[in-house]
Amino acid sequence: MTMTYTQDSSAPQGAFKGLRSRSASLWTVMAEARARRVSYRRTLSELRSLSDRELADIGIARRNIRRVAREELLKD
């Protein structure tokens, strides 16, 4: 009696395709999170650089700068 052994090479490739897809998704999520952090810091910096008069002109109290920057972050 002879037994024949065959290997299904499609299974590992399918597994790697799933891994590549998840890896790509992870990188996309990380890149988007980084872009949001950069945008938040830029907004925070720009608002902090304004004078109290300029902030009052646009209706923002200095104590609310972080909240306003965070709200802008969540709009995206």
N, CA and C of each residue as an Amber inpcrd file, in Angstrom:
protein
   228
   0.8430000  -1.1680000   0.0000000   0.0000000   0.0000000   0.0000000
   0.8940000   1.2390000   0.0000000   0.6680000   2.1210000  -0.9270000
   1.4410000   3.3410000  -1.0520000   0.5510000   4.5210000  -0.7020000
   1.0950000   5.3850000   0.1640000   0.3440000   6.5910000   0.5310000
   0.9790000   7.7850000  -0.1710000   0.1500000   8.6060000  -0.7010000
   0.6320000   9.8010000  -1.3860000   0.3720000  11.0110000  -0.5030000
   1.3900000  11.8120000  -0.3770000   1.2900000  13.0220000   0.4340000
   1.2720000  14.2240000  -0.4930000   0.2720000  15.0630000  -0.3480000
   0.2130000  16.2930000  -1.1420000   0.1260000  17.4680000  -0.1800000
   0.6360000  18.5390000  -0.6240000   0.6180000  19.7450000   0.1990000
  -0.2240000  20.8000000  -0.4950000  -1.1510000  21.3450000   0.2310000
  -1.9940000  22.4080000  -0.3150000  -1.2760000  23.7250000  -0.0790000
  -0.6830000  24.2530000  -1.1250000   0.0950000  25.4890000  -0.9680000
  -0.7770000  26.7340000  -0.9560000  -2.0660000  26.6060000  -1.2360000
  -2.9250000  27.7850000  -1.2550000  -3.2910000  28.2420000   0.1560000
  -3.2910000  27.3500000   1.1240000  -3.6750000  27.7280000   2.4810000
  -2.7130000  28.7550000   3.0830000  -1.4010000  28.5230000   3.0470000
  -0.5170000  29.5390000   3.6290000  -0.5880000  30.8720000   2.8940000
  -0.7400000  30.8340000   1.5730000  -0.8190000  32.0900000   0.8370000
  -2.0560000  32.8700000   1.2500000  -3.1570000  32.1840000   1.4370000
  -4.3710000  32.8490000   1.9000000  -4.1770000  33.4630000   3.2660000
  -3.4720000  32.7350000   4.1230000  -3.2080000  33.2490000   5.4640000
  -2.3390000  34.5010000   5.3930000  -1.3380000  34.4930000   4.5110000
  -0.4630000  35.6510000   4.3820000  -1.1930000  36.8380000   3.7710000
  -2.1280000  36.5750000   2.8700000  -2.9090000  37.6780000   2.2970000
  -3.6980000  38.3780000   3.3940000  -4.2860000  37.5840000   4.2920000
  -5.0310000  38.1600000   5.4120000  -4.1210000  38.9570000   6.3250000
  -2.9340000  38.4240000   6.5720000  -1.9620000  39.1090000   7.4210000
  -1.5000000  40.4080000   6.7710000  -1.2390000  40.3670000   5.4770000
  -0.8360000  41.5920000   4.7650000  -1.9380000  42.6310000   4.8190000
  -3.1620000  42.1810000   4.6570000  -4.2880000  43.1060000   4.6830000
  -4.4310000  43.7550000   6.0640000  -4.3210000  42.9310000   7.1200000
  -4.4170000  43.4770000   8.4770000  -3.2490000  44.3960000   8.7740000
  -2.0770000  44.0370000   8.2970000  -0.8960000  44.8620000   8.5060000
  -1.0490000  46.2040000   7.8050000  -1.5420000  46.1730000   6.5750000
  -1.7600000  47.4180000   5.8270000  -2.8010000  48.2820000   6.5280000
  -3.8430000  47.6490000   7.0430000  -4.8750000  48.3990000   7.7650000
  -4.2990000  49.0380000   9.0180000  -3.4610000  48.3020000   9.7200000
  -2.8350000  48.8290000  10.9210000  -1.9750000  50.0470000  10.5970000
  -1.1920000  49.9550000   9.5340000  -0.3460000  51.0870000   9.1330000
  -1.2020000  52.2890000   8.7490000  -2.3180000  52.0350000   8.0800000
  -3.2190000  53.1210000   7.6920000  -3.7850000  53.8080000   8.9310000
  -4.2380000  53.0230000   9.8890000  -4.7940000  53.5820000  11.1260000
  -3.7290000  54.3760000  11.8720000  -2.5130000  53.8320000  11.9380000
  -1.4310000  54.5350000  12.6350000  -1.0800000  55.8430000  11.9290000
  -1.0630000  55.8400000  10.6120000  -0.7480000  57.0600000   9.8620000
  -1.8350000  58.1120000  10.0690000  -3.0980000  57.6770000  10.0830000
  -4.1980000  58.6170000  10.3030000  -4.1400000  59.1980000  11.7120000
  -3.8180000  58.3660000  12.7040000  -3.7060000  58.8480000  14.0840000
  -2.5760000  59.8650000  14.2050000  -1.4700000  59.5920000  13.5370000
  -0.3410000  60.5260000  13.5740000  -0.7260000  61.8520000  12.9250000
  -1.4270000  61.7890000  11.8110000  -1.8530000  63.0140000  11.1250000
  -2.7980000  63.8230000  12.0180000  -3.6840000  63.1390000  12.7600000
  -4.5790000  63.8500000  13.6730000  -3.8020000  64.5190000  14.8050000
  -2.7980000  63.8210000  15.3390000  -1.9840000  64.4150000  16.4050000
  -1.2320000  65.6450000  15.9070000  -0.6850000  65.5480000  14.7010000
   0.0410000  66.6830000  14.1180000  -0.9130000  67.8600000  13.9300000
  -2.1020000  67.5890000  13.4320000  -3.0940000  68.6400000  13.2210000
  -3.5050000  69.2770000  14.5490000  -3.7110000  68.4590000  15.5690000
  -4.0780000  68.9650000  16.8950000  -2.9810000  69.8800000  17.4320000
  -1.7370000  69.4100000  17.3640000  -0.6230000  70.2140000  17.8840000
  -0.4660000  71.5130000  17.1210000  -0.6720000  71.4660000  15.7980000
  -0.5590000  72.6850000  14.9850000  -1.6530000  73.6820000  15.3740000
  -2.8790000  73.1890000  15.5090000  -3.9960000  74.0600000  15.9010000
  -3.7450000  74.6560000  17.2750000  -3.2980000  73.8170000  18.2030000
  -3.0000000  74.2750000  19.5540000  -1.9230000  75.3560000  19.5300000
  -0.8750000  75.1410000  18.7730000   0.2260000  76.1020000  18.6790000
  -0.2430000  77.4200000  18.0730000  -1.0230000  77.3280000  17.0070000
  -1.4990000  78.5510000  16.3510000  -2.4060000  79.3520000  17.2660000
  -3.3080000  78.6680000  17.9770000  -4.2030000  79.3890000  18.8840000
  -3.4360000  79.9930000  20.0540000  -2.4610000  79.2640000  20.5780000
  -1.6670000  79.7830000  21.6890000  -0.8270000  80.9980000  21.2830000
  -0.4910000  81.0960000  20.0120000   0.3360000  82.2190000  19.5570000
  -0.4750000  83.5050000  19.3920000  -1.8030000  83.3970000  19.4010000
  -2.6410000  84.5880000  19.2570000  -2.6800000  85.3760000  20.5620000
  -2.8620000  86.6730000  20.4120000  -3.0020000  87.5270000  21.6010000
  -4.4020000  87.3350000  22.1850000  -4.5780000  87.7930000  23.4080000
  -5.8960000  87.7010000  24.0330000  -6.9420000  88.4540000  23.2080000
  -6.5410000  89.5770000  22.6400000  -7.4600000  90.3720000  21.8050000
  -7.8770000  89.5820000  20.5550000  -6.9040000  88.9490000  19.8960000
  -7.2200000  88.1620000  18.6970000  -8.1210000  86.9810000  19.0430000
  -7.8400000  86.3330000  20.1690000  -8.6960000  85.2340000  20.6000000
 -10.1150000  85.7270000  20.8800000 -10.2260000  86.8820000  21.5360000
 -11.5430000  87.4490000  21.8260000 -12.2910000  87.7700000  20.5360000
 -11.5610000  88.2340000  19.5160000 -12.1870000  88.5500000  18.2270000
 -12.8170000  87.3200000  17.5710000 -12.2110000  86.1650000  17.7930000
 -12.7800000  84.9460000  17.1890000 -13.6270000  84.1510000  18.1870000
 -13.8120000  84.7290000  19.3730000 -14.7290000  84.1470000  20.3520000
 -14.1810000  82.9760000  21.1420000 -12.8740000  82.9810000  21.3810000
 -12.2560000  81.8980000  22.1420000 -11.5360000  82.4820000  23.3500000
 -11.8450000  81.9510000  24.5110000 -11.1140000  82.3470000  25.7190000
  -9.8370000  81.5110000  25.7820000  -8.7790000  82.1000000  26.2860000
  -7.5000000  81.3870000  26.3480000  -7.6300000  80.0630000  27.0920000
  -8.4740000  80.0170000  28.1120000  -8.6390000  78.7770000  28.8820000
  -9.3300000  77.6710000  28.0650000  -9.9250000  78.0140000  26.9360000
 -10.6500000  77.0410000  26.1130000  -9.8680000  76.5700000  24.8880000
  -8.6300000  76.9790000  24.7780000  -7.8480000  76.6450000  23.5840000
  -7.7610000  75.1330000  23.3740000  -7.4320000  74.3950000  24.4230000
  -7.3200000  72.9290000  24.2630000  -8.6380000  72.3120000  23.8150000
  -9.7430000  72.7580000  24.4140000 -11.0520000  72.2170000  24.0560000
 -11.3680000  72.4900000  22.5880000 -11.0980000  73.7020000  22.1460000
 -11.3660000  74.0790000  20.7540000 -10.5020000  73.2400000  19.8040000
  -9.2370000  73.0610000  20.1350000  -8.3460000  72.2560000  19.2890000
  -8.8220000  70.8140000  19.2480000  -9.2520000  70.2850000  20.3860000
  -9.7590000  68.9130000  20.4460000 -11.0380000  68.7640000  19.6200000
 -11.9200000  69.7580000  19.6880000 -13.1540000  69.7150000  18.9000000
 -12.8400000  69.7090000  17.4070000 -11.8720000  70.4980000  16.9930000
 -11.4600000  70.5130000  15.5940000 -10.9120000  69.1490000  15.1820000
 -10.2080000  68.5100000  16.0900000  -9.6450000  67.1990000  15.8440000
 -10.7610000  66.1800000  15.6020000 -11.8220000  66.2640000  16.3660000
 -12.9100000  65.3020000  16.2540000 -13.7960000  65.5350000  15.0420000
 -13.7310000  66.7080000  14.4330000 -14.5390000  67.0020000  13.2450000
 -14.1020000  66.1850000  12.0450000 -12.8190000  65.8340000  11.9830000
 -12.2910000  65.1220000  10.8140000 -12.7550000  63.7260000  10.7390000
